[in-house]
Amino acid sequence: MKLHRNAKTTPAQRLHMVQRHLLEGWDVASLADAGGVSQRTVWKWIARFRAEGILGLEDRSSCPHRIANRTDDRTVERVRKLRHARLAAWQIAELLDLARSTVSAILVRLGLSRLRLLEPKEPVRR
């Protein structure tokens, strides 16, 4: 389990708080003070426990579920073809009317950020 480095509590401590609230009747304000977190956070853990059980108390990723403005596949394919034609990133950006940073990010994602990566390495002869 990989905990966030600034996490106030672990999943076991969260479960302990939720059990105190549900089984022993502790109020949320007391739990929040004892745990060093906000009341909103305690309510969040209680709701997650009710919805998902113990797994709902685990740490979650903070990466987005989707990228709203991701470059479409057609454009990425056009960038790939132009790169294989040995054009520089700034030339591709001008041809496709894209930002240079966008073209560079696409090329890095495709593994084509350097022109030398277009040619396969020669096999070693011994």
C-alpha positions in Angstrom: 0.0 0.0 0.0 1.4 3.4 -1.0 0.2 6.2 1.4 0.2 9.8 0.5 3.2 11.4 2.2 1.0 14.1 3.9 -1.8 11.7 4.9 -3.0 12.3 8.4 -4.4 8.8 8.7 -4.0 5.3 7.4 -6.9 3.1 6.1 -6.9 1.3 9.4 -7.3 4.5 11.4 -10.1 5.6 9.0 -11.8 2.3 9.7 -11.4 2.8 13.4 -13.0 6.3 13.1 -15.9 4.9 11.1 -16.5 2.1 13.5 -16.5 4.5 16.5 -19.1 6.6 14.7 -21.4 3.7 13.6 -21.0 1.3 16.5 -20.1 3.4 19.5 -22.1 6.5 18.5 -19.3 9.1 18.6 -20.2 12.4 17.0 -18.3 13.5 13.9 -16.9 16.6 15.5 -15.2 14.5 18.2 -13.8 12.1 15.7 -12.4 14.9 13.5 -10.7 16.5 16.5 -9.2 13.2 17.7 -8.0 12.3 14.2 -6.7 15.8 13.3 -8.9 16.1 10.2 -11.9 18.1 9.2 -15.5 17.0 9.8 -16.0 17.0 6.1 -13.2 14.4 5.7 -14.8 12.2 8.4 -18.2 12.4 6.7 -16.5 11.5 3.4 -15.0 8.3 4.9 -18.3 7.4 6.5 -20.1 7.7 3.1 -17.4 5.8 1.3 -17.5 3.0 3.9 -21.3 2.8 3.6 -21.1 2.7 -0.2 -18.0 0.5 -0.8 -17.1 -1.1 2.5 -13.5 -1.4 3.7 -12.1 -0.8 0.2 -13.6 2.6 0.2 -11.2 3.7 2.9 -8.1 3.0 0.8 -6.1 5.9 -0.7 -7.3 6.9 -4.2 -5.4 8.2 -7.2 -5.5 11.9 -7.8 -5.1 11.6 -11.6 -8.1 12.7 -13.7 -10.5 10.0 -15.0 -10.4 11.6 -18.4 -8.6 14.3 -20.3 -11.1 16.8 -21.7 -8.9 18.4 -24.3 -6.8 15.5 -25.5 -5.7 15.7 -29.1 -7.8 13.5 -31.3 -6.4 10.3 -32.9 -6.6 11.6 -36.5 -4.3 14.5 -35.6 -1.9 12.2 -33.7 -1.7 9.9 -36.7 -1.0 12.9 -39.0 1.8 14.0 -36.6 3.3 10.5 -36.7 3.3 10.4 -40.5 4.9 13.8 -40.8 7.5 12.8 -38.3 8.3 9.7 -40.3 8.8 12.1 -43.2 11.6 13.5 -41.1 10.0 16.9 -40.4 11.0 18.8 -37.3 8.4 19.5 -34.6 8.1 23.2 -35.4 7.5 22.3 -39.1 4.7 19.9 -38.1 3.2 22.5 -35.8 3.1 25.0 -38.7 1.6 22.5 -41.2 -1.1 21.3 -38.9 -1.7 24.7 -37.2 -1.0 23.3 -33.7 1.1 24.7 -30.9 4.7 23.5 -30.8 4.2 22.3 -27.2 1.3 20.1 -28.4 3.4 18.6 -31.2 6.3 18.0 -28.8 4.1 16.3 -26.2 2.6 14.0 -28.9 6.1 13.1 -30.2 7.3 12.3 -26.7 4.2 10.1 -26.1 4.8 8.3 -29.4 8.5 7.9 -28.6 9.6 9.9 -31.6 10.9 13.0 -29.9 14.4 12.5 -31.5 15.0 12.0 -35.2 17.5 9.3 -34.5 14.7 7.2 -33.0 13.1 6.9 -36.4 15.8 4.6 -37.6 16.2 1.2 -36.1 19.6 0.4 -34.5 21.9 -1.7 -36.5 22.5 -5.2 -35.1 25.8 -5.7 -33.4 28.2 -7.7 -35.6 30.9 -9.6 -33.9 
